[in-house]
Amino acid sequence: MVLPIWRAGVLLATLGWAAPSLAKDTQVRKQQQPAPFFGAPGLTVRGGVTAYTGDLGMETDVGTFLGLQADAQLLPAVGLELGYEGSANGFADIDNATLWRHNLGALAKVGPTVRENWKPFLGAGVGVSYLDATSEANARQFDDTFLAEVPLTAGVEYRYNGVTAGARATYRVFAGGGDFAPGADGDLFSAGLSLGGRF
């Protein structure tokens, strides 16, 4: 019985010596792996309100939008977004009618990182939108159409570890495309919040 007890004592002593070393090594490795920062790629969900301008703004009500985008950092102060945005606006004088908008676009953002957690930015890009009016609006000469657009945006993002939250305002200039309705010209303004992650 003496030999097994001796072996058990050696084993316990070895484990007692190795455990703190393993714990310390694990802690060092965790410290060597910083949380994802603004330069890391990620995904962001955005939502808020939209309003058309000009004659189109007179025909429609304030609506809402929801978007999903992929984020990448090209340079320390230059980022790129690729994403989809959908919005819905009612019509002021047409009951039960809705103007749906489906957009695919790319946006370049320029801005510094302030105190490691804040990133104010300005951005510009290109995109294409499909305006899809419901049948009630189609009956009033509002046709479905594709429109090219140039989005101009300004906003700020805050990063906490790998999570980002932000706010922005965007003005989308409809640069050309099909005719939506006779005399219904205008652009699109949106303002909203975002929540995302960096990986």
Biotite code that builds the C-alpha atoms (Angstrom):
import biotite.structure as struc

atoms = struc.array([
    struc.Atom([0.000, 0.000, 0.000], chain_id="A", res_id=1, res_name="MET", atom_name="CA", element="C"),
    struc.Atom([2.975, 2.318, 0.496], chain_id="A", res_id=2, res_name="VAL", atom_name="CA", element="C"),
    struc.Atom([3.924, 2.413, -3.188], chain_id="A", res_id=3, res_name="LEU", atom_name="CA", element="C"),
    struc.Atom([0.460, 3.378, -4.536], chain_id="A", res_id=4, res_name="PRO", atom_name="CA", element="C"),
    struc.Atom([0.129, 6.083, -1.868], chain_id="A", res_id=5, res_name="ILE", atom_name="CA", element="C"),
    struc.Atom([3.567, 7.434, -2.828], chain_id="A", res_id=6, res_name="TRP", atom_name="CA", element="C"),
    struc.Atom([2.622, 7.494, -6.504], chain_id="A", res_id=7, res_name="ARG", atom_name="CA", element="C"),
    struc.Atom([-0.624, 9.258, -5.714], chain_id="A", res_id=8, res_name="ALA", atom_name="CA", element="C"),
    struc.Atom([1.292, 11.866, -3.740], chain_id="A", res_id=9, res_name="GLY", atom_name="CA", element="C"),
    struc.Atom([3.652, 12.529, -6.656], chain_id="A", res_id=10, res_name="VAL", atom_name="CA", element="C"),
    struc.Atom([0.716, 12.814, -9.058], chain_id="A", res_id=11, res_name="LEU", atom_name="CA", element="C"),
    struc.Atom([-1.105, 15.312, -6.818], chain_id="A", res_id=12, res_name="LEU", atom_name="CA", element="C"),
    struc.Atom([2.069, 17.356, -6.382], chain_id="A", res_id=13, res_name="ALA", atom_name="CA", element="C"),
    struc.Atom([2.611, 17.446, -10.166], chain_id="A", res_id=14, res_name="THR", atom_name="CA", element="C"),
    struc.Atom([-0.968, 18.531, -10.817], chain_id="A", res_id=15, res_name="LEU", atom_name="CA", element="C"),
    struc.Atom([-0.713, 21.164, -8.110], chain_id="A", res_id=16, res_name="GLY", atom_name="CA", element="C"),
    struc.Atom([2.390, 22.597, -9.774], chain_id="A", res_id=17, res_name="TRP", atom_name="CA", element="C"),
    struc.Atom([1.040, 22.417, -13.354], chain_id="A", res_id=18, res_name="ALA", atom_name="CA", element="C"),
    struc.Atom([-2.471, 23.813, -12.778], chain_id="A", res_id=19, res_name="ALA", atom_name="CA", element="C"),
    struc.Atom([-1.408, 27.410, -12.002], chain_id="A", res_id=20, res_name="PRO", atom_name="CA", element="C"),
    struc.Atom([0.920, 27.353, -15.022], chain_id="A", res_id=21, res_name="SER", atom_name="CA", element="C"),
    struc.Atom([-1.884, 26.166, -17.318], chain_id="A", res_id=22, res_name="LEU", atom_name="CA", element="C"),
    struc.Atom([-4.283, 28.771, -15.957], chain_id="A", res_id=23, res_name="ALA", atom_name="CA", element="C"),
    struc.Atom([-1.699, 31.526, -16.409], chain_id="A", res_id=24, res_name="LYS", atom_name="CA", element="C"),
    struc.Atom([-0.950, 30.381, -19.966], chain_id="A", res_id=25, res_name="ASP", atom_name="CA", element="C"),
    struc.Atom([-4.686, 30.426, -20.818], chain_id="A", res_id=26, res_name="THR", atom_name="CA", element="C"),
    struc.Atom([-5.014, 33.922, -19.355], chain_id="A", res_id=27, res_name="GLN", atom_name="CA", element="C"),
    struc.Atom([-2.044, 35.183, -21.404], chain_id="A", res_id=28, res_name="VAL", atom_name="CA", element="C"),
    struc.Atom([-3.544, 33.724, -24.573], chain_id="A", res_id=29, res_name="ARG", atom_name="CA", element="C"),
    struc.Atom([-6.848, 35.470, -23.880], chain_id="A", res_id=30, res_name="LYS", atom_name="CA", element="C"),
    struc.Atom([-5.011, 38.747, -23.369], chain_id="A", res_id=31, res_name="GLN", atom_name="CA", element="C"),
    struc.Atom([-3.201, 38.251, -26.667], chain_id="A", res_id=32, res_name="GLN", atom_name="CA", element="C"),
    struc.Atom([-6.498, 37.984, -28.560], chain_id="A", res_id=33, res_name="GLN", atom_name="CA", element="C"),
    struc.Atom([-8.027, 41.481, -28.613], chain_id="A", res_id=34, res_name="PRO", atom_name="CA", element="C"),
    struc.Atom([-11.710, 41.999, -29.240], chain_id="A", res_id=35, res_name="ALA", atom_name="CA", element="C"),
    struc.Atom([-12.670, 42.576, -32.886], chain_id="A", res_id=36, res_name="PRO", atom_name="CA", element="C"),
    struc.Atom([-12.188, 46.234, -33.796], chain_id="A", res_id=37, res_name="PHE", atom_name="CA", element="C"),
    struc.Atom([-13.584, 48.580, -36.444], chain_id="A", res_id=38, res_name="PHE", atom_name="CA", element="C"),
    struc.Atom([-11.165, 47.194, -39.032], chain_id="A", res_id=39, res_name="GLY", atom_name="CA", element="C"),
    struc.Atom([-12.583, 43.682, -38.752], chain_id="A", res_id=40, res_name="ALA", atom_name="CA", element="C"),
    struc.Atom([-15.292, 42.539, -41.212], chain_id="A", res_id=41, res_name="PRO", atom_name="CA", element="C"),
    struc.Atom([-18.818, 42.202, -39.897], chain_id="A", res_id=42, res_name="GLY", atom_name="CA", element="C"),
    struc.Atom([-22.560, 42.332, -40.395], chain_id="A", res_id=43, res_name="LEU", atom_name="CA", element="C"),
    struc.Atom([-24.924, 45.160, -39.436], chain_id="A", res_id=44, res_name="THR", atom_name="CA", element="C"),
    struc.Atom([-28.712, 45.484, -39.217], chain_id="A", res_id=45, res_name="VAL", atom_name="CA", element="C"),
    struc.Atom([-30.210, 48.950, -39.681], chain_id="A", res_id=46, res_name="ARG", atom_name="CA", element="C"),
    struc.Atom([-33.708, 50.324, -39.249], chain_id="A", res_id=47, res_name="GLY", atom_name="CA", element="C"),
    struc.Atom([-35.491, 53.662, -39.102], chain_id="A", res_id=48, res_name="GLY", atom_name="CA", element="C"),
    struc.Atom([-37.789, 56.055, -40.948], chain_id="A", res_id=49, res_name="VAL", atom_name="CA", element="C"),
    struc.Atom([-37.931, 57.188, -44.577], chain_id="A", res_id=50, res_name="THR", atom_name="CA", element="C"),
    struc.Atom([-39.519, 60.139, -46.353], chain_id="A", res_id=51, res_name="ALA", atom_name="CA", element="C"),
    struc.Atom([-39.582, 61.011, -50.033], chain_id="A", res_id=52, res_name="TYR", atom_name="CA", element="C"),
    struc.Atom([-38.948, 64.592, -51.148], chain_id="A", res_id=53, res_name="THR", atom_name="CA", element="C"),
    struc.Atom([-40.354, 66.754, -53.926], chain_id="A", res_id=54, res_name="GLY", atom_name="CA", element="C"),
    struc.Atom([-43.568, 65.834, -55.719], chain_id="A", res_id=55, res_name="ASP", atom_name="CA", element="C"),
    struc.Atom([-43.171, 62.211, -54.657], chain_id="A", res_id=56, res_name="LEU", atom_name="CA", element="C"),
    struc.Atom([-43.021, 63.356, -51.061], chain_id="A", res_id=57, res_name="GLY", atom_name="CA", element="C"),
    struc.Atom([-46.363, 65.115, -51.505], chain_id="A", res_id=58, res_name="MET", atom_name="CA", element="C"),
    struc.Atom([-47.899, 61.857, -52.729], chain_id="A", res_id=59, res_name="GLU", atom_name="CA", element="C"),
    struc.Atom([-46.534, 59.587, -49.952], chain_id="A", res_id=60, res_name="THR", atom_name="CA", element="C"),
    struc.Atom([-46.400, 59.404, -46.159], chain_id="A", res_id=61, res_name="ASP", atom_name="CA", element="C"),
    struc.Atom([-43.433, 58.880, -43.837], chain_id="A", res_id=62, res_name="VAL", atom_name="CA", element="C"),
    struc.Atom([-42.487, 55.193, -43.817], chain_id="A", res_id=63, res_name="GLY", atom_name="CA", element="C"),
    struc.Atom([-40.024, 52.752, -42.308], chain_id="A", res_id=64, res_name="THR", atom_name="CA", element="C"),
    struc.Atom([-37.012, 50.798, -43.571], chain_id="A", res_id=65, res_name="PHE", atom_name="CA", element="C"),
    struc.Atom([-34.957, 47.758, -42.607], chain_id="A", res_id=66, res_name="LEU", atom_name="CA", element="C"),
    struc.Atom([-31.540, 46.878, -44.003], chain_id="A", res_id=67, res_name="GLY", atom_name="CA", element="C"),
    struc.Atom([-28.759, 44.304, -43.770], chain_id="A", res_id=68, res_name="LEU", atom_name="CA", element="C"),
    struc.Atom([-25.188, 45.062, -44.792], chain_id="A", res_id=69, res_name="GLN", atom_name="CA", element="C"),
    struc.Atom([-21.742, 43.485, -44.859], chain_id="A", res_id=70, res_name="ALA", atom_name="CA", element="C"),
    struc.Atom([-18.912, 45.702, -43.602], chain_id="A", res_id=71, res_name="ASP", atom_name="CA", element="C"),
    struc.Atom([-15.217, 45.677, -44.530], chain_id="A", res_id=72, res_name="ALA", atom_name="CA", element="C"),
    struc.Atom([-12.333, 48.052, -43.832], chain_id="A", res_id=73, res_name="GLN", atom_name="CA", element="C"),
    struc.Atom([-10.196, 48.798, -46.894], chain_id="A", res_id=74, res_name="LEU", atom_name="CA", element="C"),
    struc.Atom([-7.830, 51.281, -45.206], chain_id="A", res_id=75, res_name="LEU", atom_name="CA", element="C"),
    struc.Atom([-7.582, 52.576, -41.610], chain_id="A", res_id=76, res_name="PRO", atom_name="CA", element="C"),
    struc.Atom([-9.935, 55.457, -42.431], chain_id="A", res_id=77, res_name="ALA", atom_name="CA", element="C"),
    struc.Atom([-11.861, 53.978, -45.384], chain_id="A", res_id=78, res_name="VAL", atom_name="CA", element="C"),
    struc.Atom([-14.607, 51.381, -45.090], chain_id="A", res_id=79, res_name="GLY", atom_name="CA", element="C"),
    struc.Atom([-16.950, 49.657, -47.537], chain_id="A", res_id=80, res_name="LEU", atom_name="CA", element="C"),
    struc.Atom([-20.556, 48.521, -47.116], chain_id="A", res_id=81, res_name="GLU", atom_name="CA", element="C"),
    struc.Atom([-22.510, 46.179, -49.378], chain_id="A", res_id=82, res_name="LEU", atom_name="CA", element="C"),
    struc.Atom([-26.116, 45.537, -48.567], chain_id="A", res_id=83, res_name="GLY", atom_name="CA", element="C"),
    struc.Atom([-29.857, 45.374, -49.068], chain_id="A", res_id=84, res_name="TYR", atom_name="CA", element="C"),
    struc.Atom([-32.454, 47.843, -47.806], chain_id="A", res_id=85, res_name="GLU", atom_name="CA", element="C"),
    struc.Atom([-36.215, 47.582, -47.998], chain_id="A", res_id=86, res_name="GLY", atom_name="CA", element="C"),
    struc.Atom([-38.739, 50.303, -47.160], chain_id="A", res_id=87, res_name="SER", atom_name="CA", element="C"),
    struc.Atom([-42.492, 50.841, -47.169], chain_id="A", res_id=88, res_name="ALA", atom_name="CA", element="C"),
    struc.Atom([-44.351, 54.153, -47.442], chain_id="A", res_id=89, res_name="ASN", atom_name="CA", element="C"),
    struc.Atom([-48.079, 54.663, -47.598], chain_id="A", res_id=90, res_name="GLY", atom_name="CA", element="C"),
    struc.Atom([-49.815, 57.020, -50.025], chain_id="A", res_id=91, res_name="PHE", atom_name="CA", element="C"),
    struc.Atom([-51.346, 60.219, -48.753], chain_id="A", res_id=92, res_name="ALA", atom_name="CA", element="C"),
    struc.Atom([-54.527, 60.104, -50.851], chain_id="A", res_id=93, res_name="ASP", atom_name="CA", element="C"),
    struc.Atom([-54.848, 56.419, -51.802], chain_id="A", res_id=94, res_name="ILE", atom_name="CA", element="C"),
    struc.Atom([-56.335, 54.162, -49.145], chain_id="A", res_id=95, res_name="ASP", atom_name="CA", element="C"),
    struc.Atom([-54.586, 50.844, -48.438], chain_id="A", res_id=96, res_name="ASN", atom_name="CA", element="C"),
    struc.Atom([-51.857, 51.590, -50.999], chain_id="A", res_id=97, res_name="ALA", atom_name="CA", element="C"),
    struc.Atom([-48.161, 51.087, -50.249], chain_id="A", res_id=98, res_name="THR", atom_name="CA", element="C"),
    struc.Atom([-44.976, 52.015, -52.072], chain_id="A", res_id=99, res_name="LEU", atom_name="CA", element="C"),
    struc.Atom([-42.411, 49.271, -51.501], chain_id="A", res_id=100, res_name="TRP", atom_name="CA", element="C"),
    struc.Atom([-38.746, 49.900, -52.259], chain_id="A", res_id=101, res_name="ARG", atom_name="CA", element="C"),
    struc.Atom([-36.075, 47.231, -52.641], chain_id="A", res_id=102, res_name="HIS", atom_name="CA", element="C"),
    struc.Atom([-32.491, 48.462, -52.871], chain_id="A", res_id=103, res_name="ASN", atom_name="CA", element="C"),
    struc.Atom([-29.070, 46.928, -53.491], chain_id="A", res_id=104, res_name="LEU", atom_name="CA", element="C"),
    struc.Atom([-26.118, 49.243, -53.021], chain_id="A", res_id=105, res_name="GLY", atom_name="CA", element="C"),
    struc.Atom([-22.474, 49.839, -52.201], chain_id="A", res_id=106, res_name="ALA", atom_name="CA", element="C"),
    struc.Atom([-21.234, 52.658, -49.977], chain_id="A", res_id=107, res_name="LEU", atom_name="CA", element="C"),
    struc.Atom([-17.719, 53.896, -49.187], chain_id="A", res_id=108, res_name="ALA", atom_name="CA", element="C"),
    struc.Atom([-17.257, 55.525, -45.763], chain_id="A", res_id=109, res_name="LYS", atom_name="CA", element="C"),
    struc.Atom([-14.437, 57.835, -44.667], chain_id="A", res_id=110, res_name="VAL", atom_name="CA", element="C"),
    struc.Atom([-13.756, 58.669, -41.029], chain_id="A", res_id=111, res_name="GLY", atom_name="CA", element="C"),
    struc.Atom([-11.209, 58.390, -38.220], chain_id="A", res_id=112, res_name="PRO", atom_name="CA", element="C"),
    struc.Atom([-11.381, 56.133, -35.170], chain_id="A", res_id=113, res_name="THR", atom_name="CA", element="C"),
    struc.Atom([-11.602, 58.319, -32.051], chain_id="A", res_id=114, res_name="VAL", atom_name="CA", element="C"),
    struc.Atom([-10.455, 56.916, -28.679], chain_id="A", res_id=115, res_name="ARG", atom_name="CA", element="C"),
    struc.Atom([-10.627, 53.366, -30.090], chain_id="A", res_id=116, res_name="GLU", atom_name="CA", element="C"),
    struc.Atom([-14.418, 53.200, -29.654], chain_id="A", res_id=117, res_name="ASN", atom_name="CA", element="C"),
    struc.Atom([-15.951, 55.974, -31.772], chain_id="A", res_id=118, res_name="TRP", atom_name="CA", element="C"),
    struc.Atom([-16.012, 56.356, -35.552], chain_id="A", res_id=119, res_name="LYS", atom_name="CA", element="C"),
    struc.Atom([-17.735, 59.387, -37.100], chain_id="A", res_id=120, res_name="PRO", atom_name="CA", element="C"),
    struc.Atom([-18.001, 59.078, -40.884], chain_id="A", res_id=121, res_name="PHE", atom_name="CA", element="C"),
    struc.Atom([-19.147, 60.536, -44.172], chain_id="A", res_id=122, res_name="LEU", atom_name="CA", element="C"),
    struc.Atom([-20.071, 58.297, -47.074], chain_id="A", res_id=123, res_name="GLY", atom_name="CA", element="C"),
    struc.Atom([-21.142, 58.131, -50.701], chain_id="A", res_id=124, res_name="ALA", atom_name="CA", element="C"),
    struc.Atom([-22.020, 55.274, -53.011], chain_id="A", res_id=125, res_name="GLY", atom_name="CA", element="C"),
    struc.Atom([-24.108, 53.851, -55.815], chain_id="A", res_id=126, res_name="VAL", atom_name="CA", element="C"),
    struc.Atom([-27.150, 51.638, -55.903], chain_id="A", res_id=127, res_name="GLY", atom_name="CA", element="C"),
    struc.Atom([-30.269, 50.578, -57.703], chain_id="A", res_id=128, res_name="VAL", atom_name="CA", element="C"),
    struc.Atom([-33.798, 50.598, -56.296], chain_id="A", res_id=129, res_name="SER", atom_name="CA", element="C"),
    struc.Atom([-36.937, 48.864, -57.444], chain_id="A", res_id=130, res_name="TYR", atom_name="CA", element="C"),
    struc.Atom([-40.071, 50.847, -56.610], chain_id="A", res_id=131, res_name="LEU", atom_name="CA", element="C"),
    struc.Atom([-43.062, 48.526, -56.345], chain_id="A", res_id=132, res_name="ASP", atom_name="CA", element="C"),
    struc.Atom([-46.447, 50.160, -55.845], chain_id="A", res_id=133, res_name="ALA", atom_name="CA", element="C"),
    struc.Atom([-49.391, 48.005, -54.801], chain_id="A", res_id=134, res_name="THR", atom_name="CA", element="C"),
    struc.Atom([-52.362, 47.529, -57.113], chain_id="A", res_id=135, res_name="SER", atom_name="CA", element="C"),
    struc.Atom([-54.340, 50.383, -55.520], chain_id="A", res_id=136, res_name="GLU", atom_name="CA", element="C"),
    struc.Atom([-51.573, 52.808, -56.568], chain_id="A", res_id=137, res_name="ALA", atom_name="CA", element="C"),
    struc.Atom([-51.104, 51.143, -59.976], chain_id="A", res_id=138, res_name="ASN", atom_name="CA", element="C"),
    struc.Atom([-54.702, 52.047, -60.716], chain_id="A", res_id=139, res_name="ALA", atom_name="CA", element="C"),
    struc.Atom([-53.773, 55.706, -60.159], chain_id="A", res_id=140, res_name="ARG", atom_name="CA", element="C"),
    struc.Atom([-50.908, 55.645, -62.730], chain_id="A", res_id=141, res_name="GLN", atom_name="CA", element="C"),
    struc.Atom([-48.102, 54.785, -60.280], chain_id="A", res_id=142, res_name="PHE", atom_name="CA", element="C"),
    struc.Atom([-46.038, 52.223, -62.198], chain_id="A", res_id=143, res_name="ASP", atom_name="CA", element="C"),
    struc.Atom([-43.350, 49.871, -60.903], chain_id="A", res_id=144, res_name="ASP", atom_name="CA", element="C"),
    struc.Atom([-39.861, 50.891, -61.999], chain_id="A", res_id=145, res_name="THR", atom_name="CA", element="C"),
    struc.Atom([-36.104, 50.637, -61.442], chain_id="A", res_id=146, res_name="PHE", atom_name="CA", element="C"),
    struc.Atom([-34.137, 53.741, -60.418], chain_id="A", res_id=147, res_name="LEU", atom_name="CA", element="C"),
    struc.Atom([-30.397, 54.349, -60.118], chain_id="A", res_id=148, res_name="ALA", atom_name="CA", element="C"),
    struc.Atom([-29.410, 56.240, -56.989], chain_id="A", res_id=149, res_name="GLU", atom_name="CA", element="C"),
    struc.Atom([-26.487, 57.965, -55.293], chain_id="A", res_id=150, res_name="VAL", atom_name="CA", element="C"),
    struc.Atom([-26.634, 57.699, -51.472], chain_id="A", res_id=151, res_name="PRO", atom_name="CA", element="C"),
    struc.Atom([-24.918, 60.408, -49.383], chain_id="A", res_id=152, res_name="LEU", atom_name="CA", element="C"),
    struc.Atom([-24.644, 59.698, -45.663], chain_id="A", res_id=153, res_name="THR", atom_name="CA", element="C"),
    struc.Atom([-23.267, 60.995, -42.360], chain_id="A", res_id=154, res_name="ALA", atom_name="CA", element="C"),
    struc.Atom([-23.240, 59.210, -39.029], chain_id="A", res_id=155, res_name="GLY", atom_name="CA", element="C"),
    struc.Atom([-21.329, 57.814, -36.092], chain_id="A", res_id=156, res_name="VAL", atom_name="CA", element="C"),
    struc.Atom([-20.669, 54.311, -34.731], chain_id="A", res_id=157, res_name="GLU", atom_name="CA", element="C"),
    struc.Atom([-19.663, 53.150, -31.254], chain_id="A", res_id=158, res_name="TYR", atom_name="CA", element="C"),
    struc.Atom([-17.814, 49.881, -30.656], chain_id="A", res_id=159, res_name="ARG", atom_name="CA", element="C"),
    struc.Atom([-17.896, 47.830, -27.456], chain_id="A", res_id=160, res_name="TYR", atom_name="CA", element="C"),
    struc.Atom([-15.706, 44.756, -27.875], chain_id="A", res_id=161, res_name="ASN", atom_name="CA", element="C"),
    struc.Atom([-17.077, 43.147, -31.038], chain_id="A", res_id=162, res_name="GLY", atom_name="CA", element="C"),
    struc.Atom([-20.479, 44.860, -30.978], chain_id="A", res_id=163, res_name="VAL", atom_name="CA", element="C"),
    struc.Atom([-21.201, 48.135, -32.784], chain_id="A", res_id=164, res_name="THR", atom_name="CA", element="C"),
    struc.Atom([-24.133, 50.524, -32.491], chain_id="A", res_id=165, res_name="ALA", atom_name="CA", element="C"),
    struc.Atom([-24.672, 53.632, -34.549], chain_id="A", res_id=166, res_name="GLY", atom_name="CA", element="C"),
    struc.Atom([-26.882, 56.358, -35.943], chain_id="A", res_id=167, res_name="ALA", atom_name="CA", element="C"),
    struc.Atom([-26.920, 57.888, -39.400], chain_id="A", res_id=168, res_name="ARG", atom_name="CA", element="C"),
    struc.Atom([-28.854, 60.056, -41.822], chain_id="A", res_id=169, res_name="ALA", atom_name="CA", element="C"),
    struc.Atom([-28.833, 59.336, -45.566], chain_id="A", res_id=170, res_name="THR", atom_name="CA", element="C"),
    struc.Atom([-30.022, 61.335, -48.555], chain_id="A", res_id=171, res_name="TYR", atom_name="CA", element="C"),
    struc.Atom([-30.506, 59.238, -51.686], chain_id="A", res_id=172, res_name="ARG", atom_name="CA", element="C"),
    struc.Atom([-30.464, 61.105, -54.992], chain_id="A", res_id=173, res_name="VAL", atom_name="CA", element="C"),
    struc.Atom([-32.448, 59.241, -57.649], chain_id="A", res_id=174, res_name="PHE", atom_name="CA", element="C"),
    struc.Atom([-30.143, 59.680, -60.622], chain_id="A", res_id=175, res_name="ALA", atom_name="CA", element="C"),
    struc.Atom([-32.282, 58.158, -63.331], chain_id="A", res_id=176, res_name="GLY", atom_name="CA", element="C"),
    struc.Atom([-34.304, 55.215, -64.528], chain_id="A", res_id=177, res_name="GLY", atom_name="CA", element="C"),
    struc.Atom([-37.891, 54.495, -65.421], chain_id="A", res_id=178, res_name="GLY", atom_name="CA", element="C"),
    struc.Atom([-40.853, 56.808, -64.947], chain_id="A", res_id=179, res_name="ASP", atom_name="CA", element="C"),
    struc.Atom([-42.680, 56.061, -61.716], chain_id="A", res_id=180, res_name="PHE", atom_name="CA", element="C"),
    struc.Atom([-45.613, 58.424, -62.196], chain_id="A", res_id=181, res_name="ALA", atom_name="CA", element="C"),
    struc.Atom([-46.375, 61.535, -64.232], chain_id="A", res_id=182, res_name="PRO", atom_name="CA", element="C"),
    struc.Atom([-44.776, 64.508, -62.466], chain_id="A", res_id=183, res_name="GLY", atom_name="CA", element="C"),
    struc.Atom([-43.849, 62.508, -59.349], chain_id="A", res_id=184, res_name="ALA", atom_name="CA", element="C"),
    struc.Atom([-40.182, 63.444, -59.052], chain_id="A", res_id=185, res_name="ASP", atom_name="CA", element="C"),
    struc.Atom([-38.207, 63.357, -55.816], chain_id="A", res_id=186, res_name="GLY", atom_name="CA", element="C"),
    struc.Atom([-35.445, 61.790, -53.776], chain_id="A", res_id=187, res_name="ASP", atom_name="CA", element="C"),
    struc.Atom([-35.395, 59.828, -50.498], chain_id="A", res_id=188, res_name="LEU", atom_name="CA", element="C"),
    struc.Atom([-34.286, 60.819, -46.987], chain_id="A", res_id=189, res_name="PHE", atom_name="CA", element="C"),
    struc.Atom([-33.810, 58.276, -44.221], chain_id="A", res_id=190, res_name="SER", atom_name="CA", element="C"),
    struc.Atom([-32.619, 58.345, -40.610], chain_id="A", res_id=191, res_name="ALA", atom_name="CA", element="C"),
    struc.Atom([-32.080, 55.390, -38.343], chain_id="A", res_id=192, res_name="GLY", atom_name="CA", element="C"),
    struc.Atom([-30.098, 53.289, -35.900], chain_id="A", res_id=193, res_name="LEU", atom_name="CA", element="C"),
    struc.Atom([-27.877, 50.266, -36.425], chain_id="A", res_id=194, res_name="SER", atom_name="CA", element="C"),
    struc.Atom([-26.612, 47.264, -34.475], chain_id="A", res_id=195, res_name="LEU", atom_name="CA", element="C"),
    struc.Atom([-23.856, 45.000, -35.706], chain_id="A", res_id=196, res_name="GLY", atom_name="CA", element="C"),
    struc.Atom([-20.958, 42.719, -34.930], chain_id="A", res_id=197, res_name="GLY", atom_name="CA", element="C"),
    struc.Atom([-17.310, 42.476, -35.953], chain_id="A", res_id=198, res_name="ARG", atom_name="CA", element="C"),
    struc.Atom([-15.716, 39.056, -36.325], chain_id="A", res_id=199, res_name="PHE", atom_name="CA", element="C"),
])
